[in-house]
Amino acid sequence: TELPRPYPNEIPHNEKLLSLKYESLDYDNSENQLFLEEERRINHAAFRTVEIKRWVICAMIGILTGLVACFIDIVVENLAGLKYRVVKDNIDKFTEKGGLSFSLLLWATLNASVVMVGSVIVAFIEPVAAGSGIPQIKCYLNGVKIPHVVRLKTLVIKVCGVILSVVGGLAVGKEGPMIHSGAVIAAGISQGRSTSLKRDFKIFEYFRRDTEKRDFVSAGAAAGVSAAFGAPVGGVLFSLEEGASFWNQFLTWRIFFASMISTFTLNSVLSVYHGNAWDLSSPGLINFGRFDNEKMGYTIQEIPIFIFMGVVGGILGALFNALNYWLTMFRIRYIHRPCLQVIEAMLVAAVTAAVGFVMIYCSRDCQPIQGSTVAYPLQLFCADGEYNSMATAFFNTPEKSVVNLFHDPPGLPWGRVCARWLICSLLACGTRQGADSPGRHDGILPSPGLCCLRPAGCGIVRMTLSLTVIMMEATGNVTYGFPIMLVLMTAKIVGDYFVEGLYDMHIQLQSVPFLHWEAPVTSHSLTAREVMSTPVTCLRRIERVGTVVDILSDTSSNHNGFPVVESNPDTTQVAGLRGLILRSQLIVLLKHKVFVERANLSLVQRRLKLKDFRDAYPRFPPIQSIHVSQDERECMIDLSEFMNPSPYTVPQEASLPRVFKLFRALGLRHLVVVDNRNEVVGMVTRKDLARYRLGKEGLEELSLAQT
């Protein structure tokens, strides 16, 4: 018989699916007896100590995120410089004696080889490290458990992948992945241990729960933005506008503190590295340089030009997203094997080198070397004392290319700028990362006496407030604050008319049950009775151990929350709801053998503490790893002090928008539906709400699939 192939040639996939493989995070604290007893024991001084620890953790997040950004920047600068020197020397050599095709082959081979290493470690070791990681972090902060997204191994592979991708010449940058890197650092630091390294430092144990970790991950994402652009305020606003789904005033200050420490750490270390220890002139990974404010004025007659630029940016951003959508869909369906993904990345790297070589070869734009700050001036067919200006766009990291364009003198050839923008945008669209590179390639429009910032990437990612502040902080210029706002708002409005933003589009393509801020506007006709899951698996307050084990071992259901009801063991009639208990809590109870021999005994040999549950968090053991003997199956387990006695409930007549608002605002994982006798009739989970969305033809229901 023929063995089944592990990878089919084509994976059927469409945007109207909702994946069942994603679970929710528990952003609602389980206020059981153990939790309440611990909170009541903590006095005012202890609470102040906890608050101080939060600030210490945020400082550590900022420092480590800044150091990781420094490491990436220094390694990229040295490796990319080595590659550029080798290719430049080779081109100079073969320009004199002929045979430039060998130089093209060398450039393409170097790019493909470096990218091959990066793509192999990502595709075969940690696939979740692919891309910018921003959509995944956005999902995590929304309450979706993305496997491996904040693990140490993911951080290591992400950092190595970013370095090798940029050095390999792909049309990507290191700024987007810094957001993911900062989030992983925050998730690890806040727990005071590393589950990957199996090291527990016995600190920060109070924060070992999803609610606390979520807030620190928000700070890590902001610190990543701050390190990338030297924009602490922009980092806070990015986390608020594009990342976090839950926010409060105290969190704002802590996140700003982490962002400030991050950019200061990066600034300090890079200044020392560049030999200017007291200069502090490197606030971010991308630094647009200093601008002469006196020469950067604008008049009211230019306002229509800014609006027009926003319209064009919105249209181009929508076109970019549409192309990226179809490419991503093609990849999901056909390029799903790791080996094919590696080959694709190598081809893109080789094509990038070939395109760059052809553009340099065809360019006759020569500039004098004297007085220029070009790191690798390539003469090619220019006269002595001149260099090929097109080569500076490709013989530089993407950040330095943008800086050169910002500060080139007036009269820059429009043909070079437009050609560079078009090619790089297409390459960025074709690159798997895509999401964090577009803005760098269509960011400027040089003209005599005017260098207008046009972050048309807003037409792609649809950020307005945070991107405005990031651009103002990165350039150190507030003169163009209003034009930037005007351009971004126009680009967002125009882009939203055609297609949604890139991050939301990728979340949708991955079939993630993401909950937006509001329920679909036309969903008032649906009630909790119509959207809830039923029948519900309930447990009795005092339940037989064998029954609990069988329920947890049932692979057909795989539920994570179970309503606890009070019932008479001699009858089958179910009484009212008494509480809610989680799968993870039941597994800890079974692991520690919290049993009694008879139902009328309430004492147990060892009373569990909240620390036992925190020690098992977040990787609770599977039920298959817990051995329960036949005698133990006949014992009873009392769930009274471990269940949440006050779970949130809704009547079955509640409308979908009301259910959605309660579920979304409180960060719930389970919402019990009861009738007028307080008996459990159903359960609402994230997938029950996320499968309803507003489509082109009104309210539509997505299909659930194990994709």
C-alpha positions as CSV (number, residue, x, y, z in Angstrom):
1,T,0.0,0.0,0.0
2,E,1.1,3.5,-0.7
3,L,2.2,5.5,2.3
4,P,0.3,8.8,2.9
5,R,2.3,11.9,2.0
6,P,3.0,14.2,5.0
7,Y,2.5,17.3,2.8
8,P,-0.2,17.5,0.1
9,N,0.6,19.4,-3.1
10,E,-2.2,21.9,-2.4
11,I,-3.8,22.9,0.9
12,P,-7.4,24.1,0.4
13,H,-7.7,27.4,2.0
14,N,-9.9,30.5,1.8
15,E,-10.4,33.6,3.8
16,K,-13.9,32.5,5.1
17,L,-12.4,29.9,7.5
18,L,-11.9,30.1,11.2
19,S,-9.2,27.8,12.6
20,L,-10.0,25.6,15.6
21,K,-6.3,25.1,16.4
22,Y,-6.0,28.4,18.3
23,E,-6.9,28.6,21.9
24,S,-7.6,31.6,24.1
25,L,-5.6,33.1,26.9
26,D,-7.1,33.5,30.4
27,Y,-7.2,37.3,30.8
28,D,-9.9,37.0,33.5
29,N,-8.5,36.1,36.9
30,S,-10.0,33.0,38.5
31,E,-11.2,34.4,41.9
32,N,-11.3,31.1,43.7
33,Q,-10.7,30.6,47.4
34,L,-7.0,30.3,47.0
35,F,-6.7,33.6,45.1
36,L,-8.9,35.5,47.5
37,E,-7.1,34.3,50.5
38,E,-3.7,35.3,49.1
39,E,-5.0,38.8,48.1
40,R,-6.5,39.3,51.6
41,R,-3.1,38.5,53.2
42,I,-1.3,41.1,51.2
43,N,-1.1,44.4,53.1
44,H,-0.6,47.9,51.7
45,A,3.2,47.6,51.9
46,A,3.2,44.3,50.0
47,F,1.1,45.9,47.3
48,R,3.6,48.7,47.0
49,T,6.4,46.2,46.7
50,V,4.5,44.5,43.8
51,E,4.1,47.8,42.1
52,I,7.8,48.5,42.4
53,K,8.6,45.1,40.9
54,R,6.4,46.1,37.9
55,W,8.6,49.2,37.3
56,V,11.8,47.1,37.8
57,I,10.6,44.6,35.2
58,C,9.7,47.4,32.7
59,A,13.2,48.8,33.2
60,M,14.8,45.4,32.5
61,I,12.6,45.0,29.4
62,G,13.8,48.4,28.1
63,I,17.5,47.6,28.8
64,L,17.4,44.1,27.2
65,T,15.4,45.2,24.2
66,G,17.9,48.0,23.6
67,L,20.8,45.6,23.9
68,V,19.3,43.2,21.4
69,A,18.7,46.0,19.0
70,C,22.4,47.0,19.4
71,F,23.5,43.5,18.7
72,I,21.4,43.3,15.5
73,D,22.6,46.7,14.3
74,I,26.3,46.0,14.9
75,V,26.3,42.5,13.4
76,V,24.3,43.6,10.3
77,E,26.7,46.6,9.8
78,N,29.8,44.4,9.9
79,L,28.4,41.5,7.8
80,A,26.8,43.7,5.2
81,G,29.9,45.8,5.0
82,L,32.0,42.7,4.4
83,K,29.6,41.6,1.6
84,Y,29.6,45.0,0.0
85,R,33.4,45.2,-0.1
86,V,33.7,41.8,-1.7
87,V,31.1,42.6,-4.4
88,K,32.5,46.1,-5.0
89,D,36.1,44.9,-5.4
90,N,34.9,42.2,-7.8
91,I,32.9,44.6,-9.9
92,D,35.8,47.1,-10.0
93,K,38.1,44.2,-11.1
94,F,35.9,42.9,-13.9
95,T,34.9,46.4,-15.1
96,E,38.5,46.9,-16.3
97,K,39.0,43.4,-17.9
98,G,35.4,42.6,-18.9
99,G,33.2,39.8,-17.6
100,L,30.8,41.6,-15.3
101,S,28.5,38.5,-15.5
102,F,30.8,36.9,-12.9
103,S,30.2,39.8,-10.6
104,L,26.5,39.3,-11.0
105,L,26.9,35.6,-10.2
106,L,28.9,36.3,-7.1
107,W,26.4,38.9,-5.8
108,A,23.4,36.6,-6.4
109,T,25.3,33.6,-4.9
110,L,26.3,35.5,-1.7
111,N,22.7,36.8,-1.3
112,A,21.1,33.4,-1.8
113,S,23.6,31.6,0.5
114,V,23.1,34.0,3.4
115,V,19.3,34.0,3.0
116,M,19.4,30.1,2.7
117,V,20.9,29.9,6.2
118,G,18.3,32.3,7.6
119,S,15.4,30.6,6.0
120,V,16.5,27.1,6.9
121,I,16.6,27.9,10.7
122,V,13.2,29.6,10.5
123,A,11.4,27.0,8.3
124,F,12.8,23.9,10.1
125,I,13.4,25.1,13.7
126,E,10.8,27.8,14.5
127,P,8.3,28.8,11.8
128,V,6.5,31.3,14.0
129,A,9.7,33.5,13.8
130,A,9.0,34.2,10.1
131,G,8.0,37.7,9.1
132,S,7.8,40.8,11.3
133,G,5.8,39.1,14.0
134,I,3.5,42.1,14.5
135,P,0.3,40.3,13.5
136,Q,1.2,37.5,16.0
137,I,1.8,39.9,18.8
138,K,-1.4,41.7,18.0
139,C,-3.3,38.4,18.3
140,Y,-1.5,37.6,21.6
141,L,-2.5,40.9,23.1
142,N,-6.1,40.3,21.8
143,G,-6.2,37.1,23.8
144,V,-5.3,34.4,21.3
145,K,-2.7,31.8,22.2
146,I,-0.3,31.6,19.3
147,P,1.9,28.6,19.9
148,H,5.6,29.4,20.6
149,V,5.1,33.1,19.9
150,V,6.9,34.4,23.0
151,R,9.4,31.6,23.6
152,L,13.2,32.1,24.0
153,K,13.9,29.9,21.0
154,T,11.6,32.1,18.9
155,L,13.7,35.2,20.0
156,V,17.0,33.6,19.0
157,I,15.7,32.4,15.6
158,K,14.1,35.8,15.0
159,V,17.3,37.7,15.7
160,C,19.4,35.4,13.5
161,G,16.8,35.5,10.8
162,V,16.6,39.3,10.7
163,I,20.4,39.6,10.5
164,L,20.7,37.1,7.7
165,S,17.7,38.5,5.8
166,V,19.0,42.1,5.8
167,V,22.6,41.0,5.0
168,G,21.2,38.8,2.3
169,G,19.8,41.9,0.6
170,L,16.1,41.1,1.0
171,A,13.8,44.2,0.8
172,V,13.2,44.0,4.6
173,G,14.3,45.9,7.6
174,K,15.1,45.2,11.2
175,E,12.5,47.6,12.7
176,G,9.4,45.4,12.5
177,P,10.9,42.3,14.1
178,M,12.1,44.4,17.0
179,I,8.5,44.7,18.1
180,H,8.3,40.9,18.3
181,S,11.7,40.6,19.9
182,G,10.7,43.2,22.6
183,A,7.5,41.2,23.3
184,V,9.4,37.9,23.8
185,I,11.9,39.6,26.1
186,A,9.0,41.1,28.1
187,A,7.2,37.7,28.4
188,G,10.4,36.0,29.6
189,I,11.6,38.7,32.1
190,S,8.2,39.1,33.7
191,Q,8.0,35.4,34.7
192,G,11.4,35.3,36.5
193,R,12.3,32.0,34.8
194,S,13.0,30.3,31.5
195,T,10.9,27.2,30.8
196,S,13.0,26.6,27.7
197,L,16.3,26.5,29.7
198,K,14.5,24.9,32.7
199,R,15.8,27.6,35.0
200,D,13.6,29.2,37.8
201,F,15.1,32.2,39.5
202,K,12.3,32.3,42.1
203,I,11.4,35.9,41.4
204,F,8.4,37.7,40.0
205,E,6.2,34.7,40.9
206,Y,3.2,36.9,41.5
207,F,3.1,37.8,37.7
208,R,2.9,34.2,36.5
209,R,-0.6,34.5,34.9
210,D,-1.8,35.6,31.5
211,T,-3.3,39.0,32.7
212,E,0.1,40.2,34.1
213,K,2.1,38.8,31.2
214,R,-0.2,40.6,28.7
215,D,0.6,44.0,30.2
216,F,4.3,43.4,30.1
217,V,4.2,42.2,26.5
218,S,2.5,45.5,25.6
219,A,5.5,47.2,27.2
220,G,7.9,45.0,25.3
221,A,6.3,45.8,21.9
222,A,6.5,49.5,22.7
223,A,10.1,49.2,23.7
224,G,10.8,47.5,20.4
225,V,9.3,50.4,18.4
226,S,11.3,52.8,20.6
227,A,14.6,51.0,19.9
228,A,13.8,50.8,16.2
229,F,13.0,54.4,15.6
230,G,14.3,56.3,18.7
231,A,10.7,57.2,19.4
232,P,9.6,56.5,23.0
233,V,6.3,58.3,22.7
234,G,5.7,56.7,19.3
235,G,6.3,53.3,20.9
236,V,3.6,54.0,23.5
237,L,1.1,55.2,20.8
238,F,1.9,52.2,18.6
239,S,1.2,49.8,21.4
240,L,-2.1,51.6,22.1
241,E,-3.2,52.1,18.5
242,E,-2.1,48.9,16.8
243,G,-1.1,46.4,19.5
244,A,-2.9,46.3,22.8
245,S,-6.5,45.3,23.2
246,F,-6.6,46.2,26.9
247,W,-5.3,49.4,28.4
248,N,-5.3,51.5,31.5
249,Q,-3.7,54.7,32.8
250,F,-1.1,53.1,35.0
251,L,0.0,50.9,32.1
252,T,0.6,54.0,30.0
253,W,3.3,55.3,32.4
254,R,5.0,51.9,32.7
255,I,5.1,51.4,29.0
256,F,6.5,54.9,28.4
257,F,9.2,54.2,31.0
258,A,10.2,50.9,29.2
259,S,10.3,52.7,25.9
260,M,12.4,55.5,27.3
261,I,14.9,53.1,28.8
262,S,15.1,51.1,25.6
263,T,16.0,54.1,23.4
264,F,18.5,55.4,25.9
265,T,20.2,52.0,26.2
266,L,20.5,51.7,22.4
267,N,21.7,55.3,22.1
268,S,24.3,54.9,24.8
269,V,25.8,51.6,23.5
270,L,25.9,52.6,19.9
271,S,27.5,56.0,20.8
272,V,30.3,54.1,22.6
273,Y,30.6,51.7,19.7
274,H,30.9,54.5,17.2
275,G,33.5,56.3,19.4
276,N,31.3,59.2,20.6
277,A,30.6,58.1,24.1
278,W,29.0,61.4,25.2
279,D,27.3,62.3,21.9
280,L,24.1,60.1,22.2
281,S,23.4,60.7,18.5
282,S,22.0,57.2,17.6
283,P,18.5,57.2,19.2
284,G,17.2,54.3,17.0
285,L,18.1,51.6,14.5
286,I,16.9,54.0,11.8
287,N,18.0,57.6,12.1
288,F,17.0,60.0,9.4
289,G,19.7,62.5,10.4
290,R,19.3,66.1,11.3
291,F,17.3,68.6,9.2
292,D,17.6,72.3,8.8
293,N,14.3,73.6,10.0
294,E,14.9,77.0,8.4
295,K,14.9,75.5,4.9
296,M,11.9,73.3,5.5
297,G,8.9,75.6,5.4
298,Y,5.6,75.1,3.6
299,T,2.8,77.4,2.6
300,I,-1.0,77.0,2.5
301,Q,-0.8,76.6,-1.3
302,E,0.9,73.2,-0.7
303,I,-1.9,71.8,1.4
304,P,-3.7,70.3,-1.7
305,I,-0.4,68.7,-2.7
306,F,-0.2,67.0,0.6
307,I,-3.8,65.7,0.3
308,F,-3.0,64.5,-3.2
309,M,0.0,62.7,-1.9
310,G,-2.2,61.0,0.8
311,V,-4.6,59.9,-1.9
312,V,-1.8,58.4,-4.0
313,G,-0.3,56.8,-0.9
314,G,-3.6,55.2,0.0
315,I,-4.2,53.9,-3.5
316,L,-0.6,52.5,-3.7
317,G,-0.9,51.0,-0.2
318,A,-4.2,49.3,-1.2
319,L,-2.6,47.9,-4.3
320,F,0.4,46.7,-2.3
321,N,-2.0,44.9,0.1
322,A,-4.0,43.3,-2.7
323,L,-0.8,42.0,-4.3
324,N,0.5,40.8,-1.0
325,Y,-2.8,39.1,-0.3
326,W,-2.8,37.0,-3.4
327,L,0.9,36.1,-2.9
328,T,0.2,35.0,0.7
329,M,-2.8,33.0,-0.4
330,F,-0.6,31.3,-3.1
331,R,2.1,30.5,-0.5
332,I,-0.4,29.0,2.0
333,R,-1.8,26.8,-0.7
334,Y,1.3,25.7,-2.6
335,I,4.5,26.7,-0.8
336,H,3.7,25.1,2.6
337,R,6.6,22.6,2.7
338,P,9.7,24.0,4.5
339,C,12.1,23.0,1.7
340,L,9.9,24.9,-0.8
341,Q,9.9,27.9,1.5
342,V,13.7,27.9,1.6
343,I,14.0,27.6,-2.2
344,E,11.5,30.5,-2.6
345,A,13.6,32.7,-0.2
346,M,16.8,31.9,-2.1
347,L,15.1,32.8,-5.4
348,V,13.9,36.1,-4.1
349,A,17.4,36.9,-2.8
350,A,19.0,36.1,-6.1
351,V,16.4,38.1,-8.0
352,T,16.9,41.0,-5.7
353,A,20.7,40.9,-6.5
354,A,20.0,40.6,-10.2
355,V,17.6,43.5,-10.3
356,G,20.0,45.7,-8.3
357,F,22.9,44.8,-10.7
358,V,20.9,45.6,-13.8
359,M,19.7,48.9,-12.4
360,I,23.3,49.9,-11.5
361,Y,24.6,48.7,-14.9
362,C,22.0,50.7,-16.8
363,S,22.4,53.9,-14.7
364,R,24.6,56.7,-15.9
365,D,23.9,59.0,-13.0
366,C,27.4,59.9,-11.8
367,Q,28.2,62.1,-8.8
368,P,31.6,63.5,-7.7
369,I,33.3,61.5,-4.9
370,Q,34.8,64.6,-3.3
371,G,32.7,65.8,-0.4
372,S,30.4,62.8,-0.4
373,T,29.9,60.4,2.6
374,V,29.3,57.3,0.5
375,A,30.7,54.2,2.3
376,Y,31.2,52.1,-0.8
377,P,31.6,54.3,-3.9
378,L,31.3,52.2,-7.1
379,Q,32.8,53.8,-10.2
380,L,31.7,51.3,-12.8
381,F,31.4,53.3,-16.1
382,C,31.8,56.8,-14.5
383,A,34.8,59.0,-15.0
384,D,37.6,59.1,-12.5
385,G,36.7,60.9,-9.3
386,E,33.0,60.1,-9.7
387,Y,30.8,57.2,-8.5
388,N,27.6,55.6,-9.7
389,S,24.8,57.1,-7.5
390,M,22.4,54.2,-8.2
391,A,24.9,51.9,-6.5
392,T,24.5,53.7,-3.2
393,A,20.9,52.5,-3.0
394,F,22.0,48.9,-3.2
395,F,25.4,49.0,-1.5
396,N,23.9,50.2,1.7
397,T,21.6,48.8,4.3
398,P,18.0,49.9,3.7
399,E,18.1,52.5,6.6
400,K,21.2,54.2,5.2
401,S,19.7,54.3,1.7
402,V,16.7,56.2,3.1
403,V,19.0,58.6,4.9
404,N,21.0,59.3,1.7
405,L,17.8,60.0,-0.2
406,F,16.6,62.4,2.6
407,H,19.9,64.4,2.5
408,D,20.9,64.2,-1.1
409,P,21.0,67.8,-2.6
410,P,18.1,69.2,-4.7
411,G,18.0,68.1,-8.3
412,L,18.1,64.4,-7.5
413,P,17.1,62.6,-10.7
414,W,13.4,61.6,-10.5
415,G,14.0,58.6,-12.7
416,R,16.3,57.0,-10.1
417,V,14.0,57.7,-7.2
418,C,10.9,56.3,-9.0
419,A,12.7,53.3,-10.4
420,R,14.2,52.5,-6.9
421,W,10.7,52.9,-5.3
422,L,8.9,50.7,-7.8
423,I,11.5,47.9,-7.8
424,C,11.8,47.9,-4.0
425,S,8.1,48.0,-3.4
426,L,7.6,45.0,-5.7
427,L,10.4,43.1,-4.0
428,A,9.0,44.0,-0.6
429,C,5.6,42.7,-1.7
430,G,7.2,39.5,-2.8
431,T,9.3,39.0,0.3
432,R,7.7,36.9,3.0
433,Q,8.3,39.6,5.6
434,G,6.6,42.3,3.6
435,A,4.8,43.8,6.5
436,D,7.5,46.0,7.9
437,S,9.4,47.1,4.8
438,P,7.0,49.1,2.6
439,G,7.2,52.4,4.4
440,R,11.0,52.7,4.0
441,H,10.8,52.5,0.2
442,D,8.1,55.1,-0.5
443,G,8.9,57.5,2.3
444,I,10.2,60.7,0.5
445,L,9.6,62.9,-2.4
446,P,12.6,65.2,-3.0
447,S,12.1,68.6,-4.6
448,P,13.9,71.9,-4.7
449,G,13.8,73.5,-1.2
450,L,11.4,70.8,0.0
451,C,11.8,67.3,1.4
452,C,8.4,66.3,2.4
453,L,8.0,63.2,4.5
454,R,5.3,61.0,3.0
455,P,4.9,57.8,5.1
456,A,2.7,56.2,2.5
457,G,3.2,53.0,4.4
458,C,0.1,54.2,6.2
459,G,-1.8,53.2,3.1
460,I,-0.5,49.7,3.9
461,V,-0.6,49.3,7.7
462,R,-3.2,52.1,8.4
463,M,-1.5,53.6,11.4
464,T,-2.1,57.3,11.9
465,L,-1.4,58.7,15.3
466,S,1.6,56.6,16.2
467,L,3.2,56.9,12.7
468,T,2.9,60.7,12.9
469,V,4.7,60.8,16.2
470,I,7.3,58.2,15.1
471,M,8.2,60.2,12.0
472,M,8.5,63.4,14.0
473,E,10.7,61.8,16.7
474,A,12.8,59.9,14.1
475,T,13.5,63.1,12.2
476,G,13.7,65.5,15.2
477,N,11.5,67.8,13.2
478,V,8.1,69.2,14.2
479,T,7.7,71.6,11.3
480,Y,6.0,69.0,9.2
481,G,3.8,67.7,11.9
482,F,0.5,68.9,10.3
483,P,1.4,67.8,6.7
484,I,2.3,64.4,8.0
485,M,-1.0,64.1,9.9
486,L,-2.9,65.3,6.8
487,V,-1.1,62.8,4.5
488,L,-1.6,59.9,6.9
489,M,-5.3,60.6,7.5
490,T,-6.0,60.9,3.8
491,A,-4.0,57.7,3.1
492,K,-5.9,55.7,5.7
493,I,-9.3,56.9,4.6
494,V,-8.5,56.1,0.9
495,G,-6.9,52.8,1.8
496,D,-9.7,51.6,4.0
497,Y,-12.2,52.2,1.2
498,F,-10.5,49.6,-1.0
499,V,-9.0,46.9,1.4
500,E,-8.1,46.5,5.1
501,G,-4.7,47.0,6.6
502,L,-1.8,44.6,6.1
503,Y,-1.7,43.3,9.7
504,D,-5.4,42.7,9.8
505,M,-5.3,41.0,6.4
506,H,-2.6,38.6,7.6
507,I,-4.5,37.8,10.8
508,Q,-7.5,37.0,8.6
509,L,-5.5,34.9,6.2
510,Q,-4.2,32.8,9.1
511,S,-7.8,32.1,10.2
512,V,-7.2,33.5,13.7
513,P,-10.3,34.1,15.9
514,F,-9.5,37.8,16.4
515,L,-12.0,40.0,18.2
516,H,-12.2,43.6,17.0
517,W,-13.4,46.4,19.2
518,E,-17.0,46.1,18.3
519,A,-19.5,43.4,17.2
520,P,-20.7,43.6,13.6
521,V,-23.1,46.5,13.3
522,T,-25.9,44.3,11.9
523,S,-25.7,41.5,14.5
524,H,-28.5,42.7,16.9
525,S,-30.8,40.1,15.4
526,L,-28.7,37.2,16.9
527,T,-29.0,36.2,20.6
528,A,-26.7,34.2,22.9
529,R,-29.0,31.1,22.3
530,E,-28.1,31.1,18.6
531,V,-24.3,31.7,18.9
532,M,-23.5,29.5,22.0
533,S,-21.9,26.1,21.9
534,T,-24.1,23.3,23.2
535,P,-24.3,20.8,24.9
536,V,-22.0,21.8,27.7
537,T,-19.9,19.3,29.6
538,C,-20.5,20.1,33.3
539,L,-18.8,18.8,36.5
540,R,-20.4,18.3,39.9
541,R,-19.0,20.2,42.9
542,I,-17.8,16.9,44.3
543,E,-16.9,14.7,41.3
544,R,-15.5,11.2,40.8
545,V,-11.8,11.3,39.7
546,G,-12.5,8.8,37.0
547,T,-15.1,11.0,35.5
548,V,-12.7,14.0,35.5
549,V,-10.0,11.9,33.8
550,D,-12.3,10.6,31.1
551,I,-13.6,14.1,30.3
552,L,-10.1,15.6,30.1
553,S,-9.0,12.6,27.9
554,D,-11.8,13.0,25.4
555,T,-10.0,14.1,22.3
556,S,-13.3,14.8,20.5
557,S,-14.2,17.7,22.8
558,N,-10.9,19.1,24.1
559,H,-12.8,21.7,26.2
560,N,-10.8,24.1,28.4
561,G,-13.5,25.3,30.8
562,F,-16.2,23.4,32.7
563,P,-19.2,24.8,34.6
564,V,-19.5,23.3,38.1
565,V,-23.0,22.5,39.1
566,E,-24.6,21.3,42.4
567,S,-26.5,18.1,41.9
568,N,-27.7,15.1,43.9
569,P,-25.6,12.1,43.0
570,D,-28.7,9.8,43.3
571,T,-30.5,11.7,40.5
572,T,-29.8,12.8,37.0
573,Q,-31.4,16.2,37.4
574,V,-28.8,19.1,37.2
575,A,-29.2,22.0,39.5
576,G,-28.0,25.5,39.1
577,L,-24.5,26.9,38.2
578,R,-22.1,27.0,41.2
579,G,-18.8,28.0,39.5
580,L,-16.3,27.4,36.6
581,I,-13.1,25.5,36.6
582,L,-10.4,25.3,34.0
583,R,-8.7,22.3,32.4
584,S,-5.3,23.6,33.6
585,Q,-6.6,23.7,37.2
586,L,-8.0,20.2,37.0
587,I,-4.7,18.9,35.6
588,V,-2.8,20.4,38.6
589,L,-5.3,18.8,41.0
590,L,-4.9,15.4,39.4
591,K,-1.1,15.8,39.3
592,H,-1.0,16.5,43.1
593,K,-3.6,13.8,43.8
594,V,-6.0,16.0,45.6
595,F,-8.5,13.2,46.3
596,V,-10.6,11.9,49.1
597,E,-11.8,8.3,49.5
598,R,-15.4,9.0,50.2
599,A,-17.8,11.7,49.1
600,N,-18.6,12.6,52.7
601,L,-15.0,13.5,53.6
602,S,-13.9,17.1,52.9
603,L,-10.3,16.9,54.3
604,V,-7.3,16.3,52.0
605,Q,-3.8,15.2,53.0
606,R,-2.1,18.2,51.5
607,R,-3.7,21.6,50.9
608,L,-2.6,23.1,47.6
609,K,-1.5,26.7,47.4
610,L,-1.7,29.2,44.5
611,K,2.1,28.7,44.1
612,D,1.5,25.1,42.8
613,F,-0.6,26.4,40.0
614,R,1.9,29.2,39.2
615,D,4.8,26.7,39.1
616,A,2.9,24.7,36.4
617,Y,2.1,27.8,34.3
618,P,2.3,28.3,31.4
619,R,3.1,24.8,30.1
620,F,0.7,22.6,32.0
621,P,1.3,18.9,31.4
622,P,-1.0,17.0,29.1
623,I,-3.6,14.7,30.7
624,Q,-1.8,11.7,29.1
625,S,1.3,12.3,31.2
626,I,-0.7,12.0,34.5
627,H,-1.1,8.4,35.9
628,V,-4.2,7.7,37.8
629,S,-4.6,4.2,39.2
630,Q,-7.9,2.2,39.1
631,D,-8.3,2.7,42.9
632,E,-7.7,6.4,42.5
633,R,-10.4,6.6,39.8
634,E,-13.0,5.7,42.4
635,C,-12.0,8.5,44.8
636,M,-13.8,11.8,44.9
637,I,-12.4,15.3,44.2
638,D,-13.9,18.4,45.8
639,L,-13.7,21.4,43.4
640,S,-15.1,23.9,45.9
641,E,-12.0,25.9,46.7
642,F,-10.4,25.7,43.3
643,M,-13.3,26.7,41.1
644,N,-14.2,30.3,40.3
645,P,-17.5,30.7,42.3
646,S,-18.5,33.9,40.5
647,P,-18.1,33.3,36.7
648,Y,-19.6,35.8,34.3
649,T,-22.9,34.7,32.9
650,V,-25.5,36.0,30.4
651,P,-29.1,35.0,29.8
652,Q,-29.8,33.2,26.6
653,E,-31.9,36.1,25.4
654,A,-29.0,38.5,25.4
655,S,-28.2,40.0,22.0
656,L,-24.9,39.3,20.2
657,P,-23.5,42.8,20.6
658,R,-24.1,42.7,24.3
659,V,-22.5,39.3,24.7
660,F,-19.6,40.5,22.5
661,K,-19.1,43.7,24.5
662,L,-19.0,41.8,27.8
663,F,-16.6,39.1,26.5
664,R,-14.3,41.5,24.7
665,A,-14.1,44.2,27.3
666,L,-13.3,41.8,30.2
667,G,-10.9,39.6,28.2
668,L,-13.0,36.4,28.9
669,R,-12.2,32.9,27.7
670,H,-15.5,31.4,28.7
671,L,-19.0,33.0,29.1
672,V,-21.6,30.7,30.6
673,V,-25.2,31.0,29.2
674,V,-27.9,30.3,31.7
675,D,-31.7,30.2,31.7
676,N,-34.1,31.8,34.1
677,R,-33.5,29.0,36.7
678,N,-29.7,29.6,36.6
679,E,-29.2,26.2,34.8
680,V,-26.4,26.0,32.3
681,V,-27.7,25.8,28.7
682,G,-24.6,26.8,26.7
683,M,-21.1,28.3,26.6
684,V,-19.8,31.2,24.5
685,T,-16.2,31.1,23.6
686,R,-14.0,33.3,21.4
687,K,-14.7,31.2,18.2
688,D,-18.4,31.5,18.7
689,L,-18.1,35.3,18.5
690,A,-15.3,35.6,15.9
691,R,-17.1,33.5,13.3
692,Y,-19.6,36.3,12.7
693,R,-18.3,39.3,10.7
694,L,-19.5,41.9,8.4
695,G,-18.9,41.0,4.7
696,K,-19.6,42.7,1.4
697,E,-23.1,41.3,1.4
698,G,-23.9,41.9,5.1
699,L,-23.5,39.6,8.1
700,E,-21.7,36.4,7.3
701,E,-20.8,33.3,9.3
702,L,-17.4,31.7,8.9
703,S,-16.8,28.0,8.7
704,L,-14.8,26.3,11.5
705,A,-12.0,24.1,10.3
706,Q,-8.9,22.4,11.8
707,T,-6.4,24.4,9.6
